Amino acid sequence: MKKINPQALLIAKYLNEWLECHVPSIKACSPHTQRNYKTSMILYAMFLRSVKHVSPKTLNTQCFSLENITEWVLWLKECRSCSPATCNVRLSALRAFLKYMSDKDMAFLTFYLQAETVPNQKTPKRKIVGLSKMAVNALLAAPNQRTSRGFRDYTLMLTLYSTAVRINELLSLKISNIFTNGPKPRIIVIGKGRKKRPIPLLAKPMQYIKQYLAEYHPHPDNPDALLFYSKSKGIYAPMSAENVNKLLKRYAAIAKKNCKEVPLNLHAHQFRHAKASHWLENGMNIAQISYLLGHESIHTTMVYLDITTEQEAKALETLEDENQKKLLKKWKNIDTGSLEDFLGLC
């Protein structure tokens, strides 16, 4: 019986260390990023098995050649119907793993450097459909605040809009990171890269959050309890972003009757984009908006808000002055004893 070659065992060992220790602990990546990394590696293993006929016995460093990676990206587009943006996410994950292996073993350095030369797919600029102030007001008027669920939904939408946080940041917000008392009411959100940033609470959202806490969190001695949690799973399990978007679409259908500007295909990110746009309309400095949104670069904010060249020049001057799905997830049905199984990706 042919033995598994040492290179295959080493690759499997590095992959396990990377996914189970380095990514969640050393890099402190978010659960969302961790899932993306694992899914990307599952898809690469699927490609090697189904297209290149690689098995645990034949897995070696050459499996990460420039030709294989380039062909994998095309396979993602043509056989998996992945969008260019998704292909780039998958490629980025594979590069991160190859970098980890090259740091551990110089034998992988060439393959990491080659992977860096694989061009990203061109992605069309997606313009987010904005929400006017009238549309926001119509949406906030839709929930029936006299019911428990309606009050929760109103508080969620109000918080989402007034703070402009990402939906995952809001759904992972814990009671211990909410400060409604004192001279500066605020919440502290954990953004991309596990970076924390404080967001000030204005009077109205602060008042509703306090009322919401009294109703939904009568025992404030649970600092790890989530502000918006799953009713079926308890205070430590977050609501899903999918469920939030479902309820937003339900309220959009109601609000549409009173305001034609409300989009029926509403999703949570539109509240964030709307608030940023309204801050800009009200004269807030772009540098301040960038900080509140949690963007690493002010240029990201400028692209995000589709800011004109003239506005950009003014913003940079200010900075100087301030010194500043429809496909099935096939990897869930892989055969036992496969390459994915060997690599511990099942």
N, C-alpha and C positions, 0 to 999 in steps of 0.2 A: 504493500500500500504506500502510495506516494505521500511523503510528509509535507506539511505546510512549510513553506520557505521562511527563513528568519525575517526577511523584509516585510512579509505580510503580517507576521506577529508584531513587528515593531510599529507598523502603520496602525494596526488595530489598537495597540497600547497607547500611542500618541493621540489617536482620535478620542479614546475614552477619557484620557487625562484632560484633553482640551475641552470637551463638552461637559464633563462632570465636575471639573475643578477650576481650570483656567478661566473659562468664559463666565461662569456664575460668581466665582469667588475672587479671583485675581483681578479680572477686568470689571467685575461687578456689573455685568450687562443686565438689562431689564429682562423679565420673563419673555416679553415679545421678541427681543433680539435672540434670546436663547432658542426659542422655537424656530425662528428663521434660520439660524445656523444649523440646527439639527435637520430640519426639512431639506435644506440645501445639500447636506452631506448624504442624506437618504437618496435624493434625486441623482447625485453623482454616482453613488453606488449602484443604483438602478440602471443608469446608463452603461456603466462598465459591465454589469452582468448581462443585460439584455442586448446591447449593441456590440460590445467588444468581447463578449463571452468570457469575461474574467471571473474566476472562482477564487475561493480562499487559498487554493493551492498555487494559483498563478499570479496573485496580486503582488505587485512590486513597484518600485519607484517610477518605472517607465509608464505606469498607468496615469501619471500626472504630467505627461508630456504636453507640449504646446499644441500639438495636433489634436490630442484627445480633448483638451479643454475647449479649444475652438469648436470642435465638432459637437461637444456637449451643449454649448450655448445655442448652436443651430438646432440641435435636438429639442432643447427646451422650447424654442420658438415654433418649430414645425410640427413636432410630435406631441408636445404638451400644451401648445397654444398659449404659451406664456407671453405676456406683454413685454416690450423692451425694458420697462422699469423693473419688472419682476426678474428678468434675466440678469440685469445689473446687480440686483440684490443677491441672487444666487452666486454670481461670479465673485462678488465681494466677500461672501462667506467662505468660498473655497480658497481665495487668496489669503484670508485671515488664518485658515488652518495650515496652509503651506508655509506661511511666515512662522507660525508656531513650531512646525516641524523643522524648518531651517534653523531656527534659534537653538533647537535641541540637537540637531545633527546636520553637519555641513553637507552631507550627501544630498540633502533636499534643497540646498540654496539655489542651484541652477533652475530647478523646477518652479520655485517661488518667483525668481526673477523673470522667467519666461511667462508665467501667469500674469505678471504685472504688465506685460506688453500686449495682452489680449485686449482689444478695444472694447469699451463699453458700447452698448446699443444706443442709438440716437433715440431720445424720447421727446415726443411733442410736448410743448408747453401747455399744461392744462390750466385753463382759467377757471377759477372757482366762481360759481354763481353766487353773487353777493346777496345780502339781505338788507333791505332798506330799513330805516328806523320804524317806518309804518308797519312793515312786515314783522319786525321783532315784537312790536307792541301787540299786534294781532295774535301772534303765537303765544305770548305770555298771557293773553286774555282767554286762551282756549281751555286750559285745565279748570275743572270745577274745584275750587279751593275749599269748598265745604265738605268734601270727602277726603279721607285720609290719603288715598292714592293721588288724587288731584293736587292736594297740598304738596305731597312729595315731588310730583312731576314739575309743579310750578317752581319749587325751590331748586330743583336740579337745573331747569332751563335758565332761571335767573342767575344762578351761580356760574353756569357755563358761559353765559353771555357777559356778565359783569366782570369776570376775571380773565376771560379769553384763554383759559387753560385748555390743553389738549384733553380729549375725552379719557384717555388712559390715565392722565394725571389726576383728573377729577375722581375717577372710579377707584384709584388707589389711595385717595386721601384719607388719612386716619384721624381719629378724634384728637390724638395728641398733637397734631399739626394744625389745629384750629385755635385761634386766639381771639375771642370775641370781647374780652374784657381788657381794660387798660386804654391808654390814650391812642394807641395805634392798632386797631383791630386788623387781623391779617390771617392768611393761611400760608403754609409753607408746602409747596408742591415739589415732588421729585420728578425732574424732567429727563430728557435724553442724556445718556451717559451717567445716570444716577446723580445728576447735579441738582442741588436744592436751590430754590429761589423763593423769596417771600412775595406774596401778592397782597396788596392792601384791600381791605373790605370796606366798601362804602356803606352808608347807613342802612339803606334798604336791604341789600343782601345779608348784611350782618344781622338785622332784625329777624329775617326769615330763617336764617341758619340757626339762630338761638331758639326760635319757636320749634323748628324741625328737630333739634337736638332734644328738647324737652319731650317731644312726642315719640320720636323713634329711638332715642337713647336715654331712657329715664334713669339708667344707672351709669353715671359718668366715670366710674372707676374701671372702665375698659379702654385704656389708651390706644390699644391696637385694633379696636373696632373700627370698621370702615364707615365713613359718613353715609355713602349710598351703597347698601348691601343687598344681597339676594335674599328675598323673603323666605324662599324655600330652603336655603342652605345656611342661613344665619349671618350674624354680624361680622364674621371674619371672612366671608366669601363675597367678592365684589359682584355687582350687577355686570352683565356682559354688555360690551359696546353694541352688539347686535340688537339686544333688547332695547337699549336706549334709542337706537336709530328707528326701531319699529314704533316705539311710542311717539317719537318726534314726527314720523310720517302720519300717524293717526291724528295728532294735533294740527299738522299742516293741512290735512283735509278739512278740519273744522274751521281753521283760520282763513283758508282760501275763500270761504263764503263771504267773509267780511273785507278781505283785502286780496285783490288779484295779484299782488306782487309776491305773495307767499309761494315758494316752489313746492310742488307736491312731493318731489323726490328729496325731501329735506334730510340732511344728515348733520351730526353733531359738529363737524369741523366748520360748517358754515357760520355757526355762532361765533367761533373764534375769529374767523376772517372778518365777519361783520363788525365785531367790536374793534378790531385793529383799524379797520377802515373808518369807523366812526370816531375813534381817537384822533386819527389823522385829520379828518374833516373838522374836528373841534380845535385843531391847532396844537395838538400834543407833539412834542419833539420826536423825531423818528428814532433817535437814540434811546429815548425812554420806552417807546413802543417795542423796540427790539429787545430791550431788557425784560420787559413784562411778558413778552412772548417766549422768552427763553432761547432766542436765536444766538448762536455763537458769533455770527458776523452780521454787521449792519446791512451788508449787501444782500444777505438772505432776505431780510425784511423788505428791502427795496424791490426785489424780484417778487416776493410774496404779495406785496400790495400793488404791483405793477406801477411803480413810481416813475414819473417822467425824468428825463435827464436834468431838467431845470430844478426839480424838487431834490434830485440826488445831490446836485452841486450845493444847494442850500443846506442839506443835511450834513454833508461833509464839512462845510464851513462851520456849522454849529458844533460839530465834534471837535474841530480844531480849537474852537473858542473854549470848549469845556474840558479839553485835554482828555479827551475820551476815546366666472366662477362655476363656471358651470360644469367644468370637468371634475370627475371623481378624483379624490385623493388616492391615487393608485398605490402609493407606497404603504397604505394601511392594509393592503391585501397581498403582501409579498409572501413567497413560499418560504417555509421553514428550511433551514439548512442552506440558505442562499448567502451571497456575499454580504448583504445587509445584516443578516443574522450573525454572521461571523464578526462583523465590525461592531456589534452591539447596538445597532440602530433600530432594532425592532422594538 
